[in-house]
Amino acid sequence: MIGEQSVRNFTLAAHSSDPELANAALMIARLEYPGLDARPYLDQLDRLGGEARQRLAEAAAAPCDAPPGINPMRYARVMALNEYLFNDLRFVGNSTNYEDPRNSCLNEVLDRRTGIPITLALLYIEVARRADLDVQGVNFPGHFLLRCPAGRNEPYSADLIIDAFHGGALLSVDACQELLRRHQSSPEEEDAFESRAFSRATKPQILSRMLLNLKRIYERMHSFPQARDVTELLLAVDPGSRIELRDRGLLAYHVRDFSAALRDLEAYLRFPAPLPVDEEERQEHEQIWEHVKTLRRRLAMLN
């Protein structure tokens, strides 16, 4: 199991007001690489950011033609960063081995120059921040995106929506709506598209999305001890998550830590259920209650 000190360190990093994401991401990577030294990777990001800063300054001095409604200087800087990361350094989306857990580990993304949307976006954010370019995460359904927002002195200029998984491609609103449909969004999600689809993702939201991807991969691999460690970090980000409390209990059951499983599942049953309670919620409550009764009997026999 992940150590208590590691969980505490991650909690502090996840909720810090410092915009740094890489340090917390490398803590997540320690689930796969327990002895990982973060310092060389943070130093590498600093070097990438320093080179990017110089290139973006040169691009801003001679801005290129921008699409209508886009600030030419901001467009030139984004294009220069795309050129550096995706053409010169050859970072690329890993579409052939998408479910490889290494795609969710920032150290491996830096070493192998490949990853999934969330990790490539995090890399992009961290390099851009070091180059003094404001780039924000967008918690877009099904496919994490980026936004380079228009500045306060650009009242009639549009944001740039960036897809780090596809080489920094710039997406129109129509392209984003099509992406939303491809990921089988609900009618409610499509109706709410304009109001929330491009809102800025907070640091906890970005880290949670990384963790949820990794948790899903570990569960598919039946790597239940590692999936359980992921739930520890998810609960560090959001201690009030009823779903993660349930899953931590079920994963503890899988690895035969029955006392921990009983503690979490009993706590889950005490959590107020969302209202109104539908049939699926009622059935799940009954299933968890059966697990709790089985665990109580099993533990009673051991005492």
C-alpha positions in Angstrom: 0.0 0.0 0.0 1.0 3.6 -0.6 2.5 5.1 2.6 0.7 7.7 4.7 3.5 10.2 4.2 3.2 9.9 0.4 -0.5 10.5 0.6 0.1 13.6 2.9 2.7 15.0 0.5 0.4 14.5 -2.5 -2.5 16.1 -0.6 -0.4 19.2 0.0 0.7 19.3 -3.6 -2.8 18.8 -5.0 -4.3 21.6 -2.9 -1.4 24.0 -3.0 -2.1 27.5 -4.5 1.2 27.0 -6.4 0.2 26.4 -10.1 2.9 23.7 -10.4 1.4 20.5 -11.7 4.4 18.5 -12.6 5.5 17.7 -9.0 2.1 16.2 -8.1 2.0 14.3 -11.5 5.4 12.7 -10.7 4.0 11.7 -7.3 1.3 9.9 -9.2 4.0 8.2 -11.4 5.5 6.7 -8.2 2.5 4.4 -8.1 4.1 2.7 -11.1 7.8 3.6 -10.2 8.1 3.7 -6.4 11.7 4.8 -6.4 11.3 7.6 -8.9 13.4 10.7 -8.4 11.4 13.7 -9.5 14.2 16.2 -9.6 15.7 15.3 -13.0 12.3 15.5 -14.7 11.5 18.9 -13.1 15.0 20.1 -14.2 14.1 18.8 -17.7 10.9 20.8 -17.8 12.8 23.9 -16.7 15.2 23.4 -19.6 12.3 22.9 -22.0 10.6 26.0 -20.7 13.7 28.1 -21.0 14.1 27.2 -24.6 10.4 27.7 -25.3 10.6 31.2 -23.7 13.3 32.2 -26.2 11.4 30.8 -29.1 8.1 32.4 -28.1 9.8 35.8 -27.7 11.2 35.6 -31.2 7.8 34.6 -32.6 6.1 37.5 -30.8 8.5 39.9 -32.4 7.3 38.9 -35.8 3.7 37.7 -35.5 2.3 35.7 -38.4 -1.1 36.0 -40.0 -3.8 34.8 -37.6 -7.3 33.5 -38.3 -10.0 36.2 -38.0 -10.8 37.2 -34.4 -7.5 35.9 -33.0 -4.8 38.1 -31.6 -1.8 37.7 -34.0 0.9 37.8 -31.3 -0.8 35.2 -29.1 -1.4 33.0 -32.2 2.3 33.3 -33.2 3.4 32.2 -29.7 1.1 29.2 -29.6 2.3 28.2 -33.1 5.9 28.5 -32.0 5.3 26.3 -28.9 3.5 23.7 -31.1 6.5 23.7 -33.5 8.9 23.2 -30.6 7.0 20.5 -28.7 5.5 18.5 -31.6 7.9 19.0 -34.5 11.3 19.5 -32.9 10.9 17.4 -29.8 8.4 15.0 -31.5 5.9 14.6 -28.7 3.0 12.6 -30.0 -0.3 11.1 -28.9 0.0 7.3 -28.3 -3.0 6.1 -30.3 -1.6 2.5 -30.7 -1.1 1.7 -27.0 -3.5 4.1 -25.4 -4.2 1.9 -22.4 -0.5 1.5 -21.5 -0.1 2.8 -17.9 3.1 4.5 -18.9 1.1 7.0 -20.8 -0.3 8.3 -17.5 3.2 8.7 -15.9 4.9 12.1 -16.6 8.4 10.6 -16.4 7.6 8.2 -19.1 5.9 10.8 -21.2 9.1 12.9 -21.0 11.3 9.9 -21.7 9.3 8.3 -24.5 7.8 11.5 -26.0 4.3 10.0 -26.1 1.2 10.0 -23.9 -2.5 10.5 -23.7 -4.5 13.7 -23.9 -4.3 14.5 -20.2 -0.6 13.9 -19.8 0.4 15.7 -23.0 -1.8 18.6 -22.0 -0.1 18.7 -18.5 3.3 18.8 -20.2 2.1 21.6 -22.5 0.8 23.6 -19.5 4.0 23.2 -17.6 6.3 24.2 -20.5 4.0 27.1 -21.4 4.0 28.4 -17.8 7.7 28.3 -17.8 7.7 30.3 -21.1 5.3 32.9 -19.6 2.4 31.8 -21.9 -1.0 31.4 -20.2 -2.4 28.0 -21.2 -5.2 26.4 -19.1 -6.6 22.9 -19.0 -10.1 22.3 -20.2 -11.9 19.3 -18.6 -13.7 18.5 -21.9 -15.8 15.3 -21.8 -13.9 12.3 -23.2 -10.8 14.2 -24.4 -8.8 16.7 -22.3 -8.1 19.9 -24.2 -6.3 23.2 -23.6 -7.2 26.8 -23.9 -5.0 29.8 -24.5 -7.4 32.6 -23.3 -7.8 36.0 -24.9 -6.3 38.7 -22.7 -8.2 41.4 -20.9 -7.0 43.9 -23.5 -8.4 41.7 -26.3 -12.2 42.2 -25.8 -13.1 41.1 -29.3 -10.6 38.2 -29.6 -11.4 34.5 -29.2 -9.7 31.9 -27.1 -7.5 29.3 -28.8 -8.6 25.8 -28.1 -5.7 23.3 -28.4 -5.6 19.6 -28.7 -2.2 18.4 -27.4 -2.9 14.8 -28.3 -3.1 15.7 -32.0 0.0 17.8 -32.3 -1.4 21.0 -30.9 -4.2 21.2 -33.5 -6.5 24.3 -33.0 -10.1 23.3 -32.7 -13.1 25.4 -33.8 -16.4 25.3 -31.8 -17.9 23.1 -34.5 -15.0 20.6 -34.2 -15.4 20.5 -30.4 -19.2 19.8 -30.8 -18.3 16.9 -33.1 -15.8 15.7 -30.6 -18.4 15.8 -27.9 -20.8 13.7 -30.1 -18.0 11.2 -30.8 -17.5 10.6 -27.2 -21.2 9.7 -26.8 -22.2 12.6 -24.6 -25.6 12.7 -23.2 -28.2 15.2 -24.5 -27.8 17.2 -21.3 -24.0 17.5 -21.9 -24.6 18.7 -25.5 -27.2 21.2 -24.3 -24.7 22.6 -21.7 -21.9 22.7 -24.3 -21.7 26.5 -24.7 -21.9 27.3 -21.0 -19.3 25.0 -19.5 -17.3 23.1 -22.1 -14.4 25.5 -22.1 -14.3 26.4 -18.4 -10.8 26.3 -16.8 -9.9 23.0 -15.1 -8.6 23.5 -11.6 -5.4 21.7 -10.4 -7.5 19.1 -8.4 -9.7 18.5 -11.4 -6.6 17.9 -13.6 -5.0 15.5 -11.1 -8.3 13.7 -10.5 -8.7 13.1 -14.3 -5.1 11.7 -14.5 -5.9 9.4 -11.5 -9.2 8.2 -12.9 -7.6 7.3 -16.2 -4.9 5.3 -14.3 -7.5 3.7 -12.0 -9.5 2.5 -15.0 -6.4 1.0 -16.6 -5.3 -0.8 -13.5 -8.8 -2.3 -12.9 -8.9 -3.6 -16.5 -5.5 -5.1 -15.9 -6.7 -6.6 -12.6 -3.9 -4.8 -10.9 -6.1 -4.3 -7.8 -3.3 -3.2 -5.3 -2.3 -0.4 -7.6 -5.9 0.6 -8.3 -6.5 0.8 -4.6 -3.5 3.1 -4.2 -5.0 5.3 -6.9 -8.2 5.6 -4.9 -6.1 6.7 -1.9 -4.9 9.7 -4.0 -8.3 10.4 -5.4 -9.7 10.6 -1.9 -6.7 12.9 -1.0 -7.9 15.2 -3.8 -11.6 14.9 -2.8 -12.1 13.5 0.7 -15.9 13.7 0.2 -16.1 11.4 -2.8 -18.7 8.8 -2.0 -17.8 6.8 -5.1 -14.1 6.6 -4.3 -14.8 5.6 -0.8 -16.9 2.7 -2.1 -14.3 1.7 -4.6 -11.5 1.8 -2.1 -13.6 -0.6 0.0 -14.3 -3.0 -2.9 -10.6 -2.9 -3.9 -9.6 -3.7 -0.3 -11.9 -6.7 -0.5 -10.2 -7.8 -3.7 -6.8 -7.8 -2.0 -8.3 -9.5 1.1 -7.8 -6.6 3.5 -11.2 -7.4 5.0 -11.0 -5.0 8.0 -10.2 -2.0 5.7 -12.9 -3.1 3.3 -15.5 -3.3 6.1 -14.6 0.1 7.4 -14.9 1.8 4.0 -18.1 0.0 2.9 -19.8 0.8 6.2 -18.8 4.4 5.8 -20.1 4.4 2.3 -23.5 3.1 3.5 -23.6 5.9 6.1 -23.1 8.5 3.4 -26.3 10.3 2.3 -27.4 9.0 -1.1 -28.1 11.5 -3.8 -31.8 12.3 -4.2 -33.9 11.1 -5.7 -32.8 7.5 -5.1 -33.3 5.6 -8.4 -33.5 1.8 -8.9 -29.8 1.5 -9.8 -28.8 3.3 -6.6 -31.1 1.1 -4.5 -29.7 -2.1 -6.0 -26.1 -0.9 -5.4 -26.9 -0.1 -1.8 -28.3 -3.6 -1.3 -25.2 -5.2 -2.9 -22.9 -3.2 -0.7 -25.0 -4.2 2.3 -24.6 -7.9 1.4 -20.8 -7.4 1.2 -20.8 -5.7 4.6 -22.7 -8.7 6.1 -20.3 -11.2 4.6 -17.3 -9.2 5.8 -18.7 -9.0 9.4 -19.2 -12.8 9.4 -15.8 -13.4 8.0 -14.1 -11.1 10.5 -16.1 -12.6 13.4 -14.8 -16.1 12.5 -11.2 -14.8 12.6 -11.5 -13.3 16.1 
